[in-house]
Amino acid sequence: MADADWLFSLRGAEARLPDGPGSMRFRYSLRHGTMKLGLYAPRGQDDQTPHDQDELYWIVSGSGFFLKNGEREPFAPQDVIFVEAGADHRFVDFTPDFAAWVIFWGPEGGEA
């Protein structure tokens, strides 16, 4: 199935991820207003920094731990993780098959 501009498959998104040495393995599939949808599938380590918008991660494969503002929690497929704008966060000790849909939305600085 080919992705449409309103329907996005995991397989299609994975096929379009950058995969070169040192690549971030993240790509947006959709942008609409303040909302952005992307697929994030880092390999080895997660070097992301805090973001300007609120975000949701929907874990589609893999497992590991999520660090947010000093807290460490396990995650697994079908878990959803909320991260408010500006929060320090990252995935750690994750399996090689880890991938998550990421949804950013709202104003810079997050919603109240």
Secondary structure as GFF3:
##gff-version 3
##sequence-region A 1 112
A	DSSP	alpha_helix	10	15	.	.	.	ID=ss1
A	DSSP	beta_strand	26	32	.	.	.	ID=ss2
A	DSSP	beta_strand	35	40	.	.	.	ID=ss3
A	DSSP	beta_strand	54	61	.	.	.	ID=ss4
A	DSSP	beta_strand	64	68	.	.	.	ID=ss5
A	DSSP	beta_strand	71	75	.	.	.	ID=ss6
A	DSSP	beta_strand	80	83	.	.	.	ID=ss7
A	DSSP	beta_strand	89	92	.	.	.	ID=ss8
A	DSSP	beta_strand	99	105	.	.	.	ID=ss9
###
